[in-house]
Amino acid sequence: MVGANLKAETMKLMEKRSALETEMNVIIDRLCQPGGPGLSGNLVDSEGFPRSDIDIPVVRAERHRLAELRNDHKEITEKINENIQVLHSARLATKDSVVGNAVPSATSHNVVLRDSPSSMDVDMMASIPFAVVYEIADASPTAEDGLQLGDQLVKFGTVEYQVGENLLQKLASETQANQGHAVPVIVMRQGAPINLSVTPRVWPGRGLLGK
């Protein structure tokens, strides 16, 4: 029962984090639009006068709000990771087999933690994780090929974050299309990008990956 409650709490935290990420992405899109100030661009012109092409009070308010969201996002992510580790430890203690799965997460963690010029702000949008691995079955393809609990999927084959896309459906299609073939995978693990290769294949458990 404790494990079920903790899992339910984790799912609620992921939903809350997703809402934060949606709001952050909206702000980032506005700040990084063509001609915009970016996440940290100057609000004065070359002569030191306030820029006349942007609404400076609005920009300052949005940057402040983004900083607040970033802090909330960090706290929630840390709590999610703690819960994942507790659930994982409990499964190891009972030696239960766990079915692998991934939860949608359009996290912009990497974007909002970077204080970079506006030209790089847009480029960072391509590195947004779209799913979090929160369960892995013993001896499954994902386990044997190196995926770990808490890994954030940035790219799986040709699948990567896109606004409005059913990413889990695309992930399932990519998996089916590459049965028996190695798929290049990029994950964020403890804040660092990791390159892996996962081969979808038939095994004694469910699915081609263990989910």
Z-matrix of the N, CA and C atoms (Angstrom, degrees):
N
C 1 1.460
C 2 1.529 1 110.90
N 3 1.348 2 115.78 1 -40.77
C 4 1.461 3 119.37 2 178.90
C 5 1.522 4 110.54 3 -60.67
N 6 1.357 5 115.67 4 -43.11
C 7 1.451 6 119.64 5 179.04
C 8 1.518 7 111.73 6 -62.37
N 9 1.337 8 116.91 7 -40.56
C 10 1.460 9 120.83 8 179.11
C 11 1.527 10 110.91 9 -64.79
N 12 1.332 11 116.65 10 -41.01
C 13 1.464 12 120.20 11 178.66
C 14 1.521 13 111.02 12 -65.48
N 15 1.327 14 116.03 13 -40.52
C 16 1.463 15 120.27 14 -179.52
C 17 1.525 16 110.49 15 -66.79
N 18 1.319 17 115.81 16 -38.90
C 19 1.463 18 119.87 17 178.45
C 20 1.525 19 110.16 18 -65.52
N 21 1.356 20 116.79 19 -41.02
C 22 1.463 21 120.69 20 178.56
C 23 1.527 22 110.27 21 -63.85
N 24 1.326 23 116.05 22 -40.47
C 25 1.464 24 120.39 23 178.02
C 26 1.524 25 110.29 24 -63.08
N 27 1.335 26 115.55 25 -41.43
C 28 1.471 27 119.93 26 -179.83
C 29 1.519 28 110.82 27 -63.84
N 30 1.328 29 117.30 28 -41.23
C 31 1.462 30 120.85 29 178.85
C 32 1.531 31 110.63 30 -62.65
N 33 1.354 32 116.50 31 -40.61
C 34 1.463 33 120.00 32 178.86
C 35 1.525 34 110.69 33 -65.38
N 36 1.340 35 115.84 34 -39.33
C 37 1.463 36 119.77 35 177.46
C 38 1.525 37 110.61 36 -63.42
N 39 1.341 38 116.85 37 -39.37
C 40 1.460 39 120.64 38 179.09
C 41 1.531 40 110.65 39 -65.16
N 42 1.335 41 116.29 40 -37.81
C 43 1.465 42 119.84 41 177.77
C 44 1.529 43 110.39 42 -65.76
N 45 1.345 44 115.70 43 -41.64
C 46 1.459 45 119.88 44 178.54
C 47 1.517 46 110.44 45 -64.73
N 48 1.348 47 115.99 46 -41.49
C 49 1.453 48 119.78 47 178.81
C 50 1.529 49 110.57 48 -63.57
N 51 1.312 50 116.44 49 -39.24
C 52 1.462 51 120.38 50 179.30
C 53 1.526 52 110.93 51 -61.46
N 54 1.350 53 116.48 52 -39.11
C 55 1.469 54 120.29 53 177.93
C 56 1.526 55 110.52 54 -64.80
N 57 1.340 56 116.20 55 -40.51
C 58 1.462 57 119.94 56 176.79
C 59 1.521 58 110.74 57 -61.55
N 60 1.337 59 114.87 58 -42.59
C 61 1.459 60 119.83 59 -178.03
C 62 1.519 61 111.55 60 -64.36
N 63 1.342 62 116.17 61 -37.40
C 64 1.462 63 120.48 62 178.26
C 65 1.522 64 110.24 63 -61.83
N 66 1.340 65 115.85 64 -45.34
C 67 1.467 66 119.98 65 179.22
C 68 1.522 67 110.82 66 -65.83
N 69 1.336 68 117.11 67 -40.19
C 70 1.465 69 119.85 68 178.98
C 71 1.517 70 111.29 69 -63.14
N 72 1.337 71 116.35 70 -42.36
C 73 1.462 72 119.81 71 -178.72
C 74 1.527 73 111.64 72 -64.26
N 75 1.338 74 116.59 73 -36.00
C 76 1.468 75 120.12 74 177.70
C 77 1.523 76 110.26 75 -63.32
N 78 1.340 77 115.90 76 -45.53
C 79 1.463 78 120.36 77 179.44
C 80 1.526 79 110.54 78 -64.05
N 81 1.330 80 116.17 79 -44.62
C 82 1.469 81 120.74 80 -179.48
C 83 1.523 82 110.60 81 -61.11
N 84 1.341 83 116.61 82 -42.91
C 85 1.464 84 119.96 83 178.94
C 86 1.524 85 111.22 84 -59.68
N 87 1.348 86 115.87 85 -41.29
C 88 1.471 87 118.87 86 -179.38
C 89 1.527 88 111.30 87 -67.89
N 90 1.331 89 116.63 88 -44.75
C 91 1.461 90 119.97 89 -178.17
C 92 1.530 91 112.48 90 -68.01
N 93 1.337 92 116.34 91 -30.40
C 94 1.464 93 120.52 92 -174.94
C 95 1.526 94 113.79 93 -99.93
N 96 1.328 95 117.32 94 10.49
C 97 1.456 96 118.59 95 177.74
C 98 1.527 97 109.62 96 -68.46
N 99 1.339 98 118.09 97 158.40
C 100 1.471 99 120.69 98 -178.02
C 101 1.534 100 111.51 99 -50.83
N 102 1.317 101 115.82 100 127.45
C 103 1.458 102 120.52 101 -179.47
C 104 1.513 103 113.89 102 85.85
N 105 1.340 104 116.61 103 -4.97
C 106 1.454 105 120.77 104 -178.82
C 107 1.520 106 111.96 105 -77.70
N 108 1.332 107 117.13 106 170.73
C 109 1.466 108 121.15 107 -176.78
C 110 1.517 109 113.98 108 -82.07
N 111 1.349 110 118.22 109 -9.52
C 112 1.458 111 120.49 110 -177.03
C 113 1.514 112 110.74 111 72.78
N 114 1.320 113 116.25 112 -169.98
C 115 1.453 114 120.79 113 -177.50
C 116 1.520 115 112.29 114 -78.80
N 117 1.328 116 117.46 115 -22.75
C 118 1.462 117 119.27 116 -176.54
C 119 1.523 118 113.08 117 -147.30
N 120 1.328 119 116.97 118 18.66
C 121 1.462 120 120.17 119 -178.94
C 122 1.521 121 112.22 120 -69.09
N 123 1.331 122 116.01 121 160.47
C 124 1.466 123 121.79 122 -179.24
C 125 1.527 124 111.57 123 -65.18
N 126 1.328 125 114.57 124 144.71
C 127 1.462 126 120.62 125 177.60
C 128 1.525 127 110.69 126 -102.99
N 129 1.338 128 115.91 127 5.83
C 130 1.471 129 120.58 128 176.57
C 131 1.525 130 108.44 129 -121.95
N 132 1.323 131 115.28 130 157.71
C 133 1.467 132 119.04 131 179.96
C 134 1.526 133 110.44 132 -86.11
N 135 1.327 134 115.61 133 -173.60
C 136 1.466 135 120.67 134 -175.79
C 137 1.523 136 112.95 135 -64.61
N 138 1.340 137 116.77 136 -19.17
C 139 1.459 138 120.74 137 -179.82
C 140 1.532 139 112.17 138 -97.96
N 141 1.348 140 115.54 139 2.90
C 142 1.454 141 119.35 140 177.31
C 143 1.515 142 114.65 141 88.66
N 144 1.331 143 118.01 142 7.10
C 145 1.460 144 121.36 143 178.77
C 146 1.539 145 109.66 144 -92.88
N 147 1.342 146 117.50 145 151.21
C 148 1.470 147 120.35 146 177.46
C 149 1.526 148 110.51 147 -56.29
N 150 1.307 149 116.38 148 135.73
C 151 1.462 150 120.19 149 179.92
C 152 1.523 151 110.43 150 -62.30
N 153 1.318 152 115.74 151 134.91
C 154 1.464 153 120.60 152 -178.57
C 155 1.527 154 112.27 153 -91.55
N 156 1.352 155 116.34 154 -8.74
C 157 1.465 156 119.21 155 -175.47
C 158 1.527 157 112.70 156 -92.62
N 159 1.334 158 117.88 157 -0.64
C 160 1.462 159 121.06 158 179.34
C 161 1.513 160 110.16 159 -135.72
N 162 1.319 161 116.20 160 157.82
C 163 1.468 162 122.12 161 176.64
C 164 1.523 163 107.47 162 -89.03
N 165 1.321 164 117.05 163 94.51
C 166 1.459 165 121.70 164 -172.26
C 167 1.526 166 113.36 165 -58.79
N 168 1.350 167 120.79 166 -45.09
C 169 1.473 168 119.55 167 178.22
C 170 1.527 169 112.50 168 -58.57
N 171 1.329 170 116.42 169 -38.76
C 172 1.466 171 120.04 170 179.52
C 173 1.524 172 110.49 171 -67.23
N 174 1.327 173 116.59 172 -43.71
C 175 1.462 174 120.48 173 178.97
C 176 1.519 175 110.71 174 -60.51
N 177 1.328 176 117.09 175 -44.77
C 178 1.462 177 120.33 176 179.58
C 179 1.523 178 111.07 177 -63.12
N 180 1.334 179 116.35 178 -40.03
C 181 1.461 180 120.51 179 179.50
C 182 1.528 181 110.94 180 -65.23
N 183 1.334 182 116.19 181 -40.73
C 184 1.457 183 119.39 182 -178.99
C 185 1.526 184 111.32 183 -70.22
N 186 1.327 185 116.99 184 -37.71
C 187 1.470 186 119.54 185 176.80
C 188 1.532 187 110.36 186 -65.16
N 189 1.331 188 116.27 187 -38.18
C 190 1.464 189 120.15 188 178.43
C 191 1.526 190 110.09 189 -65.60
N 192 1.326 191 115.83 190 -44.09
C 193 1.467 192 120.01 191 178.90
C 194 1.520 193 110.26 192 -62.95
N 195 1.335 194 117.42 193 -39.43
C 196 1.458 195 121.73 194 179.74
C 197 1.529 196 110.42 195 -62.87
N 198 1.329 197 116.46 196 -38.68
C 199 1.463 198 120.49 197 178.33
C 200 1.528 199 110.50 198 -64.69
N 201 1.339 200 116.62 199 -40.49
C 202 1.464 201 120.48 200 177.60
C 203 1.526 202 111.10 201 -63.63
N 204 1.323 203 115.93 202 -44.80
C 205 1.463 204 120.65 203 179.41
C 206 1.525 205 110.69 204 -63.33
N 207 1.327 206 116.19 205 -39.17
C 208 1.463 207 121.10 206 179.45
C 209 1.529 208 110.52 207 -60.36
N 210 1.341 209 116.51 208 -43.96
C 211 1.464 210 120.29 209 179.35
C 212 1.519 211 111.44 210 -65.19
N 213 1.347 212 116.21 211 -43.81
C 214 1.463 213 119.84 212 178.26
C 215 1.529 214 110.53 213 -62.47
N 216 1.338 215 115.87 214 -40.85
C 217 1.461 216 121.25 215 -179.55
C 218 1.520 217 110.51 216 -63.03
N 219 1.326 218 116.57 217 -41.44
C 220 1.461 219 120.83 218 -179.58
C 221 1.527 220 110.81 219 -63.35
N 222 1.350 221 116.44 220 -43.87
C 223 1.465 222 120.89 221 -179.46
C 224 1.529 223 111.02 222 -63.48
N 225 1.337 224 116.05 223 -43.63
C 226 1.461 225 119.71 224 -179.49
C 227 1.521 226 110.62 225 -66.41
N 228 1.332 227 117.26 226 -41.71
C 229 1.462 228 120.80 227 179.39
C 230 1.523 229 110.98 228 -61.49
N 231 1.329 230 116.56 229 -41.75
C 232 1.466 231 120.08 230 178.35
C 233 1.525 232 110.75 231 -62.59
N 234 1.335 233 116.96 232 -40.33
C 235 1.464 234 120.66 233 179.01
C 236 1.525 235 110.85 234 -66.76
N 237 1.332 236 116.79 235 -40.54
C 238 1.462 237 120.91 236 177.71
C 239 1.523 238 110.15 237 -60.89
N 240 1.329 239 116.18 238 -45.84
C 241 1.463 240 120.32 239 179.66
C 242 1.527 241 111.58 240 -62.25
N 243 1.337 242 116.51 241 -38.64
C 244 1.466 243 120.23 242 176.78
C 245 1.527 244 110.54 243 -61.93
N 246 1.330 245 115.81 244 -45.89
C 247 1.466 246 119.98 245 179.98
C 248 1.526 247 111.46 246 -62.57
N 249 1.338 248 116.24 247 -40.82
C 250 1.458 249 120.38 248 179.51
C 251 1.513 250 110.62 249 -61.35
N 252 1.330 251 116.53 250 -42.55
C 253 1.462 252 120.05 251 179.73
C 254 1.525 253 111.36 252 -65.41
N 255 1.337 254 116.96 253 -39.19
C 256 1.469 255 120.60 254 178.12
C 257 1.528 256 110.16 255 -63.88
N 258 1.337 257 116.11 256 -45.13
C 259 1.469 258 119.88 257 179.62
C 260 1.521 259 110.68 258 -63.40
N 261 1.332 260 115.90 259 -40.47
C 262 1.455 261 120.14 260 -179.75
C 263 1.530 262 110.70 261 -65.44
N 264 1.315 263 116.91 262 -42.63
C 265 1.469 264 120.99 263 179.44
C 266 1.523 265 111.06 264 -63.28
N 267 1.330 266 115.38 265 -38.96
C 268 1.465 267 119.30 266 179.28
C 269 1.519 268 111.24 267 -64.94
N 270 1.340 269 115.90 268 -37.83
C 271 1.466 270 119.17 269 179.69
C 272 1.530 271 110.55 270 -69.39
N 273 1.328 272 115.96 271 -38.99
C 274 1.465 273 118.75 272 178.40
C 275 1.527 274 110.50 273 -64.58
N 276 1.325 275 116.75 274 -36.97
C 277 1.463 276 120.81 275 -178.45
C 278 1.520 277 111.61 276 -66.83
N 279 1.326 278 116.26 277 -36.98
C 280 1.463 279 120.01 278 -178.60
C 281 1.525 280 112.56 279 -94.09
N 282 1.358 281 115.50 280 -6.24
C 283 1.466 282 121.88 281 179.68
C 284 1.525 283 112.16 282 56.29
N 285 1.323 284 114.55 283 35.65
C 286 1.462 285 119.46 284 177.71
C 287 1.520 286 108.88 285 -82.19
N 288 1.334 287 117.14 286 146.21
C 289 1.455 288 121.38 287 173.42
C 290 1.512 289 107.96 288 -80.25
N 291 1.308 290 115.73 289 136.39
C 292 1.450 291 120.55 290 -176.31
C 293 1.522 292 109.13 291 -121.90
N 294 1.289 293 115.55 292 135.27
C 295 1.455 294 120.80 293 -179.88
C 296 1.513 295 109.38 294 -82.51
N 297 1.339 296 116.91 295 131.18
C 298 1.458 297 121.31 296 -178.96
C 299 1.508 298 111.42 297 -72.32
N 300 1.312 299 115.32 298 147.44
C 301 1.451 300 119.03 299 178.24
C 302 1.512 301 109.22 300 -158.52
N 303 1.311 302 116.22 301 168.29
C 304 1.452 303 121.10 302 177.38
C 305 1.511 304 108.62 303 -137.09
N 306 1.313 305 116.44 304 143.98
C 307 1.450 306 122.16 305 -179.13
C 308 1.516 307 108.98 306 -112.13
N 309 1.376 308 117.68 307 132.08
C 310 1.453 309 118.87 308 -179.72
C 311 1.508 310 111.27 309 -56.94
N 312 1.301 311 115.41 310 137.32
C 313 1.457 312 119.05 311 177.38
C 314 1.510 313 109.48 312 -156.14
N 315 1.304 314 116.27 313 102.04
C 316 1.457 315 119.98 314 -179.90
C 317 1.515 316 109.18 315 -84.46
N 318 1.299 317 116.97 316 55.63
C 319 1.451 318 120.25 317 -172.57
C 320 1.511 319 112.71 318 -70.40
N 321 1.308 320 116.67 319 133.85
C 322 1.464 321 121.87 320 176.71
C 323 1.516 322 109.66 321 -106.06
N 324 1.323 323 117.17 322 27.96
C 325 1.465 324 123.28 323 -178.05
C 326 1.526 325 111.39 324 -51.77
N 327 1.332 326 117.25 325 -45.39
C 328 1.451 327 120.60 326 -176.61
C 329 1.520 328 111.66 327 -69.58
N 330 1.323 329 115.26 328 -32.89
C 331 1.452 330 118.52 329 -177.47
C 332 1.525 331 110.73 330 -69.93
N 333 1.338 332 116.45 331 -50.42
C 334 1.454 333 118.93 332 -172.06
C 335 1.519 334 112.86 333 -76.38
N 336 1.311 335 118.69 334 -13.73
C 337 1.456 336 120.04 335 177.53
C 338 1.522 337 111.98 336 -87.13
N 339 1.319 338 117.06 337 -4.75
C 340 1.465 339 120.61 338 -178.55
C 341 1.525 340 109.28 339 -99.91
N 342 1.316 341 116.86 340 128.47
C 343 1.457 342 121.54 341 171.30
C 344 1.516 343 107.11 342 -100.97
N 345 1.322 344 116.46 343 83.77
C 346 1.452 345 120.82 344 -173.66
C 347 1.522 346 110.35 345 -125.38
N 348 1.335 347 117.87 346 163.85
C 349 1.459 348 121.32 347 178.80
C 350 1.515 349 111.25 348 -60.76
N 351 1.329 350 116.02 349 158.53
C 352 1.456 351 119.92 350 -176.10
C 353 1.517 352 112.32 351 -59.86
N 354 1.339 353 118.72 352 -31.46
C 355 1.460 354 121.26 353 -179.84
C 356 1.522 355 111.36 354 -63.53
N 357 1.357 356 116.67 355 -28.30
C 358 1.456 357 120.24 356 179.77
C 359 1.519 358 111.11 357 -92.14
N 360 1.342 359 117.12 358 -21.62
C 361 1.457 360 120.25 359 179.72
C 362 1.524 361 111.00 360 -58.84
N 363 1.339 362 115.11 361 -43.49
C 364 1.458 363 119.83 362 -179.65
C 365 1.517 364 110.72 363 -66.44
N 366 1.346 365 117.02 364 -41.06
C 367 1.458 366 120.69 365 179.72
C 368 1.516 367 111.68 366 -60.79
N 369 1.332 368 117.79 367 -35.28
C 370 1.452 369 121.20 368 -178.04
C 371 1.523 370 112.32 369 -67.84
N 372 1.342 371 117.17 370 -20.09
C 373 1.464 372 119.81 371 179.35
C 374 1.518 373 110.95 372 -60.96
N 375 1.337 374 117.26 373 -23.15
C 376 1.466 375 121.00 374 -178.87
C 377 1.526 376 111.74 375 -76.34
N 378 1.336 377 117.79 376 -7.75
C 379 1.466 378 120.81 377 -177.31
C 380 1.528 379 112.51 378 -109.11
N 381 1.316 380 117.33 379 26.37
C 382 1.456 381 120.88 380 -179.14
C 383 1.529 382 109.76 381 -83.15
N 384 1.323 383 118.53 382 122.47
C 385 1.475 384 120.48 383 175.98
C 386 1.526 385 110.30 384 -63.24
N 387 1.335 386 116.98 385 146.29
C 388 1.454 387 120.13 386 -179.05
C 389 1.522 388 113.23 387 -116.51
N 390 1.340 389 118.26 388 -4.18
C 391 1.462 390 120.04 389 179.01
C 392 1.525 391 109.27 390 -157.45
N 393 1.314 392 115.36 391 153.97
C 394 1.458 393 121.45 392 177.64
C 395 1.527 394 108.94 393 -120.76
N 396 1.321 395 117.54 394 129.95
C 397 1.466 396 122.13 395 177.57
C 398 1.527 397 108.09 396 -80.67
N 399 1.325 398 116.51 397 114.10
C 400 1.463 399 118.21 398 -179.09
C 401 1.526 400 113.01 399 -117.28
N 402 1.322 401 118.34 400 -5.07
C 403 1.459 402 121.27 401 173.39
C 404 1.528 403 109.42 402 -146.15
N 405 1.325 404 117.42 403 139.75
C 406 1.461 405 122.15 404 177.48
C 407 1.523 406 108.50 405 -137.69
N 408 1.319 407 117.00 406 129.29
C 409 1.466 408 121.18 407 179.15
C 410 1.528 409 110.38 408 -80.01
N 411 1.328 410 115.72 409 143.71
C 412 1.458 411 120.71 410 176.90
C 413 1.526 412 110.26 411 -60.38
N 414 1.316 413 116.85 412 136.61
C 415 1.464 414 124.12 413 176.40
C 416 1.528 415 113.55 414 64.86
N 417 1.334 416 117.26 415 14.05
C 418 1.465 417 120.31 416 177.93
C 419 1.525 418 109.81 417 -78.15
N 420 1.339 419 118.24 418 163.10
C 421 1.466 420 120.49 419 177.01
C 422 1.529 421 112.77 420 -55.65
N 423 1.341 422 117.04 421 -40.45
C 424 1.459 423 119.00 422 -179.62
C 425 1.523 424 111.13 423 -64.27
N 426 1.333 425 116.63 424 -39.17
C 427 1.469 426 120.24 425 -179.99
C 428 1.520 427 110.95 426 -68.64
N 429 1.322 428 116.74 427 -45.28
C 430 1.466 429 120.59 428 -177.59
C 431 1.523 430 112.54 429 -69.59
N 432 1.346 431 116.29 430 -27.50
C 433 1.465 432 119.31 431 -178.15
C 434 1.527 433 113.24 432 -91.50
N 435 1.339 434 117.21 433 3.28
C 436 1.461 435 118.60 434 169.80
C 437 1.506 436 118.77 435 107.10
N 438 1.344 437 119.22 436 -2.13
C 439 1.461 438 118.92 437 176.51
C 440 1.523 439 109.55 438 -69.35
N 441 1.325 440 117.21 439 146.89
C 442 1.455 441 122.23 440 -178.85
C 443 1.522 442 110.54 441 -128.71
N 444 1.333 443 115.96 442 157.55
C 445 1.460 444 120.54 443 175.96
C 446 1.527 445 110.10 444 -58.39
N 447 1.323 446 115.77 445 137.04
C 448 1.454 447 120.66 446 -179.85
C 449 1.513 448 114.46 447 89.39
N 450 1.350 449 117.36 448 -9.97
C 451 1.466 450 119.62 449 176.36
C 452 1.528 451 109.66 450 -60.24
N 453 1.317 452 116.01 451 137.01
C 454 1.460 453 121.43 452 177.16
C 455 1.532 454 108.21 453 -105.64
N 456 1.330 455 116.12 454 117.46
C 457 1.463 456 120.95 455 -178.11
C 458 1.524 457 110.94 456 -73.34
N 459 1.319 458 115.89 457 119.67
C 460 1.456 459 121.99 458 175.99
C 461 1.535 460 109.81 459 -96.64
N 462 1.324 461 115.26 460 -39.25
C 463 1.460 462 119.88 461 179.24
C 464 1.517 463 109.71 462 -151.96
N 465 1.332 464 116.47 463 135.09
C 466 1.456 465 122.65 464 176.40
C 467 1.518 466 106.77 465 -130.10
N 468 1.336 467 116.44 466 99.13
C 469 1.461 468 119.42 467 -173.90
C 470 1.520 469 109.29 468 65.75
N 471 1.336 470 116.20 469 -117.77
C 472 1.467 471 120.99 470 178.71
C 473 1.516 472 112.41 471 -96.70
N 474 1.329 473 117.48 472 -0.79
C 475 1.462 474 121.30 473 -176.52
C 476 1.524 475 110.09 474 -87.83
N 477 1.316 476 116.71 475 124.51
C 478 1.455 477 122.44 476 174.33
C 479 1.518 478 109.01 477 -148.44
N 480 1.313 479 116.57 478 170.87
C 481 1.466 480 120.88 479 -172.93
C 482 1.524 481 112.81 480 -60.85
N 483 1.338 482 114.44 481 129.23
C 484 1.453 483 121.45 482 173.52
C 485 1.520 484 107.68 483 -143.69
N 486 1.316 485 116.96 484 132.92
C 487 1.453 486 121.10 485 -178.71
C 488 1.520 487 110.58 486 -62.30
N 489 1.329 488 116.63 487 131.66
C 490 1.456 489 121.70 488 175.27
C 491 1.516 490 115.53 489 82.41
N 492 1.323 491 118.24 490 0.44
C 493 1.460 492 121.42 491 -178.61
C 494 1.534 493 110.49 492 -90.80
N 495 1.344 494 116.66 493 145.79
C 496 1.463 495 121.64 494 173.11
C 497 1.523 496 106.57 495 -82.83
N 498 1.331 497 115.22 496 87.20
C 499 1.459 498 120.10 497 -170.42
C 500 1.523 499 113.57 498 -70.37
N 501 1.321 500 117.88 499 -33.67
C 502 1.461 501 119.39 500 178.50
C 503 1.530 502 111.20 501 -68.69
N 504 1.326 503 116.55 502 -33.84
C 505 1.459 504 119.68 503 175.36
C 506 1.525 505 110.39 504 -67.08
N 507 1.331 506 116.52 505 -41.56
C 508 1.465 507 120.47 506 177.74
C 509 1.525 508 110.19 507 -65.54
N 510 1.330 509 116.37 508 -36.23
C 511 1.465 510 120.78 509 178.50
C 512 1.523 511 110.18 510 -64.00
N 513 1.338 512 116.38 511 -41.99
C 514 1.461 513 120.57 512 179.13
C 515 1.532 514 110.84 513 -64.44
N 516 1.343 515 116.35 514 -41.05
C 517 1.463 516 120.48 515 179.57
C 518 1.527 517 110.87 516 -66.05
N 519 1.329 518 116.19 517 -41.07
C 520 1.463 519 120.84 518 178.82
C 521 1.527 520 110.54 519 -63.09
N 522 1.326 521 115.93 520 -38.97
C 523 1.463 522 120.84 521 179.24
C 524 1.522 523 110.82 522 -63.91
N 525 1.342 524 116.82 523 -47.50
C 526 1.466 525 121.19 524 -179.97
C 527 1.529 526 111.30 525 -62.32
N 528 1.321 527 115.47 526 -40.76
C 529 1.473 528 119.88 527 -176.68
C 530 1.528 529 112.35 528 -69.12
N 531 1.326 530 116.78 529 -20.27
C 532 1.468 531 119.68 530 -175.87
C 533 1.527 532 112.91 531 -114.99
N 534 1.338 533 116.48 532 26.51
C 535 1.467 534 119.28 533 178.71
C 536 1.533 535 110.24 534 -57.67
N 537 1.315 536 115.92 535 125.97
C 538 1.457 537 121.14 536 179.75
C 539 1.513 538 114.75 537 83.22
N 540 1.333 539 116.81 538 0.30
C 541 1.471 540 120.40 539 -179.01
C 542 1.531 541 109.60 540 -119.80
N 543 1.319 542 117.14 541 140.87
C 544 1.459 543 121.94 542 179.35
C 545 1.530 544 110.18 543 -67.62
N 546 1.315 545 115.81 544 132.71
C 547 1.461 546 122.05 545 179.35
C 548 1.536 547 109.01 546 -113.77
N 549 1.327 548 118.48 547 124.20
C 550 1.469 549 119.78 548 177.23
C 551 1.525 550 110.18 549 -68.59
N 552 1.317 551 115.40 550 133.58
C 553 1.463 552 121.18 551 -176.93
C 554 1.528 553 109.42 552 -130.96
N 555 1.329 554 115.74 553 138.08
C 556 1.467 555 121.33 554 174.28
C 557 1.520 556 107.67 555 -118.41
N 558 1.328 557 116.78 556 127.50
C 559 1.458 558 121.29 557 177.65
C 560 1.525 559 109.41 558 -127.36
N 561 1.326 560 114.87 559 156.13
C 562 1.455 561 120.75 560 169.80
C 563 1.518 562 106.81 561 -98.98
N 564 1.331 563 116.71 562 124.17
C 565 1.463 564 121.75 563 -179.81
C 566 1.523 565 108.63 564 -129.18
N 567 1.333 566 115.59 565 113.90
C 568 1.465 567 121.14 566 -177.99
C 569 1.525 568 111.30 567 54.68
N 570 1.339 569 114.99 568 40.43
C 571 1.453 570 121.16 569 175.64
C 572 1.510 571 115.93 570 83.98
N 573 1.346 572 117.99 571 -0.83
C 574 1.463 573 121.11 572 -178.00
C 575 1.527 574 110.27 573 -118.91
N 576 1.345 575 118.37 574 140.84
C 577 1.462 576 121.10 575 177.98
C 578 1.523 577 111.06 576 -74.02
N 579 1.327 578 116.33 577 137.09
C 580 1.463 579 122.92 578 179.41
C 581 1.526 580 108.67 579 -126.18
N 582 1.318 581 117.51 580 130.96
C 583 1.460 582 122.36 581 176.11
C 584 1.522 583 109.68 582 -95.40
N 585 1.324 584 116.46 583 127.73
C 586 1.457 585 122.31 584 179.21
C 587 1.517 586 109.92 585 -131.25
N 588 1.319 587 114.85 586 171.42
C 589 1.460 588 121.37 587 173.70
C 590 1.524 589 107.28 588 -133.28
N 591 1.337 590 116.49 589 119.72
C 592 1.464 591 121.82 590 -177.80
C 593 1.528 592 108.91 591 -116.96
N 594 1.329 593 116.23 592 132.77
C 595 1.467 594 121.23 593 179.68
C 596 1.523 595 110.37 594 -110.17
N 597 1.338 596 118.50 595 106.73
C 598 1.460 597 120.61 596 175.78
C 599 1.528 598 109.87 597 -62.44
N 600 1.317 599 117.50 598 129.77
C 601 1.465 600 119.78 599 -176.76
C 602 1.527 601 110.53 600 -159.01
N 603 1.317 602 113.92 601 160.85
C 604 1.460 603 120.29 602 178.23
C 605 1.525 604 109.16 603 -73.63
N 606 1.325 605 116.07 604 135.15
C 607 1.460 606 122.06 605 178.09
C 608 1.524 607 107.00 606 -144.89
N 609 1.327 608 120.58 607 173.69
C 610 1.474 609 121.86 608 -175.95
C 611 1.529 610 114.81 609 -60.49
N 612 1.329 611 117.73 610 -23.04
C 613 1.455 612 120.72 611 -179.17
C 614 1.514 613 113.50 612 -89.34
N 615 1.345 614 115.66 613 -163.67
C 616 1.459 615 121.60 614 -177.07
C 617 1.526 616 111.60 615 -83.76
N 618 1.349 617 115.78 616 148.98
C 619 1.454 618 121.67 617 174.62
C 620 1.513 619 113.55 618 69.02
N 621 1.327 620 114.89 619 -174.89
C 622 1.461 621 121.82 620 -178.98
C 623 1.532 622 111.90 621 -100.79
N 624 1.339 623 115.77 622 -9.27
C 625 1.450 624 119.77 623 179.86
C 626 1.534 625 112.91 624 -118.02
N 627 1.329 626 115.00 625 -22.39
C 628 1.448 627 119.36 626 -175.00
C 629 1.496 628 110.72 627 106.71
N 630 1.362 629 115.02 628 40.05
C 631 1.456 630 119.64 629 178.11
C 632 1.506 631 110.03 630 -147.21
